[in-house]
Amino acid sequence: MTVHRPSPIVFALGGPFARADLLALCERLGALLQGGDAAVAVCDVRALVAPDAVTIDALARLQLTARRAGHEVRLRHASSELQELLAFMGLSDVLRLEPKGQSEEREQRRRVEEEAELDDPTR
């Protein structure tokens, strides 16, 4: 028996955002979610190179829009700066990263050729 697992909706965000852009952004996501059966919307955020409070507001509003429709937003390719800002603002549990190995381009796991201890000064 084959189980049908719908592909996630994938969309990309650029930036920077103005607060006036947020309503239209959420409406576009709502329209995307209405047209499909995916439970997850993956937001590619690699283009958000200088995230700020408005960026976090936009992402939080997108998550709220998705949850109201019974879906979830996960972030793909979040920079360390964006991840730190999410943690600082207490939203890491709300705006979650896509689990490793779940991207569209399935990457092969690489084998570890050598093992080293974390406190090994030669590494």
One Martini backbone bead per residue (centre of mass of N, CA, C, O) as a GRO file, in nm:
protein
  123
    1MET     BB    1   0.094   0.039   0.025
    2THR     BB    2   0.050   0.368  -0.065
    3VAL     BB    3   0.163   0.673   0.064
    4HIS     BB    4   0.043   0.995   0.058
    5ARG     BB    5   0.277   1.268   0.047
    6PRO     BB    6   0.274   1.580   0.051
    7SER     BB    7   0.417   1.835  -0.072
    8PRO     BB    8   0.563   2.103  -0.002
    9ILE     BB    9   0.549   2.432   0.021
   10VAL     BB   10   0.754   2.655  -0.172
   11PHE     BB   11   0.910   2.962  -0.058
   12ALA     BB   12   1.045   3.286  -0.114
   13LEU     BB   13   1.248   3.535   0.051
   14GLY     BB   14   1.305   3.860   0.067
   15GLY     BB   15   1.455   4.184   0.096
   16PRO     BB   16   1.336   4.409   0.263
   17PHE     BB   17   1.087   4.506   0.493
   18ALA     BB   18   0.775   4.648   0.524
   19ARG     BB   19   0.500   4.680   0.706
   20ALA     BB   20   0.315   4.723   0.446
   21ASP     BB   21   0.384   4.417   0.329
   22LEU     BB   22   0.254   4.197   0.524
   23LEU     BB   23  -0.035   4.152   0.425
   24ALA     BB   24   0.034   4.054   0.135
   25LEU     BB   25   0.211   3.819   0.224
   26CYS     BB   26  -0.015   3.662   0.375
   27GLU     BB   27  -0.210   3.640   0.137
   28ARG     BB   28  -0.025   3.471  -0.044
   29LEU     BB   29  -0.001   3.231   0.145
   30GLY     BB   30  -0.301   3.168   0.170
   31ALA     BB   31  -0.335   3.101  -0.134
   32LEU     BB   32  -0.134   2.865  -0.142
   33LEU     BB   33  -0.277   2.688   0.078
   34GLN     BB   34  -0.556   2.657  -0.067
   35GLY     BB   35  -0.430   2.501  -0.334
   36GLY     BB   36  -0.342   2.276  -0.119
   37ASP     BB   37  -0.233   1.970   0.088
   38ALA     BB   38  -0.021   2.084   0.255
   39ALA     BB   39   0.117   2.111   0.587
   40VAL     BB   40   0.378   2.249   0.463
   41ALA     BB   41   0.569   2.554   0.464
   42VAL     BB   42   0.853   2.644   0.289
   43CYS     BB   43   1.096   2.892   0.382
   44ASP     BB   44   1.319   3.062   0.192
   45VAL     BB   45   1.588   3.264   0.368
   46ARG     BB   46   1.868   3.328   0.220
   47ALA     BB   47   1.800   3.644   0.134
   48LEU     BB   48   1.820   3.721   0.445
   49VAL     BB   49   2.095   3.916   0.530
   50ALA     BB   50   1.935   4.156   0.721
   51PRO     BB   51   1.789   4.097   0.985
   52ASP     BB   52   1.494   4.212   1.157
   53ALA     BB   53   1.210   4.294   1.318
   54VAL     BB   54   1.039   4.283   1.054
   55THR     BB   55   1.121   4.002   0.971
   56ILE     BB   56   1.009   3.859   1.222
   57ASP     BB   57   0.722   3.959   1.185
   58ALA     BB   58   0.673   3.827   0.913
   59LEU     BB   59   0.723   3.532   1.004
   60ALA     BB   60   0.509   3.526   1.228
   61ARG     BB   61   0.266   3.592   1.043
   62LEU     BB   62   0.298   3.347   0.861
   63GLN     BB   63   0.256   3.137   1.082
   64LEU     BB   64  -0.026   3.232   1.163
   65THR     BB   65  -0.158   3.190   0.890
   66ALA     BB   66  -0.101   2.887   0.872
   67ARG     BB   67  -0.236   2.794   1.140
   68ARG     BB   68  -0.524   2.894   1.070
   69ALA     BB   69  -0.511   2.671   0.816
   70GLY     BB   70  -0.349   2.404   0.929
   71HIS     BB   71  -0.047   2.488   0.922
   72GLU     BB   72   0.315   2.518   0.847
   73VAL     BB   73   0.620   2.689   0.911
   74ARG     BB   74   0.941   2.652   0.759
   75LEU     BB   75   1.287   2.701   0.767
   76ARG     BB   76   1.524   2.772   0.506
   77HIS     BB   77   1.840   2.879   0.517
   78ALA     BB   78   1.927   2.997   0.787
   79SER     BB   79   2.098   3.216   0.929
   80SER     BB   80   2.270   3.284   1.207
   81GLU     BB   81   2.143   3.563   1.248
   82LEU     BB   82   1.849   3.469   1.240
   83GLN     BB   83   1.867   3.259   1.466
   84GLU     BB   84   1.955   3.459   1.687
   85LEU     BB   85   1.708   3.645   1.668
   86LEU     BB   86   1.497   3.434   1.737
   87ALA     BB   87   1.613   3.367   2.016
   88PHE     BB   88   1.610   3.655   2.137
   89MET     BB   89   1.280   3.672   2.078
   90GLY     BB   90   1.154   3.377   2.146
   91LEU     BB   91   1.100   3.208   1.835
   92SER     BB   92   1.223   2.916   1.787
   93ASP     BB   93   0.952   2.746   1.846
   94VAL     BB   94   0.777   2.889   1.618
   95LEU     BB   95   1.035   2.925   1.418
   96ARG     BB   96   1.122   2.666   1.242
   97LEU     BB   97   1.339   2.452   1.122
   98GLU     BB   98   1.431   2.256   0.891
   99PRO     BB   99   1.508   1.954   0.877
  100LYS     BB  100   1.753   1.767   0.821
  101GLY     BB  101   1.707   1.615   0.502
  102GLN     BB  102   1.430   1.787   0.383
  103SER     BB  103   1.511   1.879   0.128
  104GLU     BB  104   1.470   1.878  -0.201
  105GLU     BB  105   1.779   1.830  -0.205
  106ARG     BB  106   1.890   1.541  -0.153
  107GLU     BB  107   2.141   1.459   0.057
  108GLN     BB  108   2.410   1.293   0.109
  109ARG     BB  109   2.556   1.120   0.333
  110ARG     BB  110   2.846   1.157   0.507
  111ARG     BB  111   3.126   1.012   0.586
  112VAL     BB  112   3.332   0.939   0.843
  113GLU     BB  113   3.680   0.916   0.838
  114GLU     BB  114   3.726   1.070   1.111
  115GLU     BB  115   3.796   1.074   1.450
  116ALA     BB  116   3.738   1.321   1.714
  117GLU     BB  117   3.795   1.499   1.973
  118LEU     BB  118   3.687   1.799   2.095
  119ASP     BB  119   3.970   1.836   2.277
  120ASP     BB  120   4.154   1.823   2.028
  121PRO     BB  121   4.426   2.027   1.939
  122THR     BB  122   4.470   1.911   1.632
  123ARG     BB  123   4.168   2.038   1.530
   0.00000   0.00000   0.00000
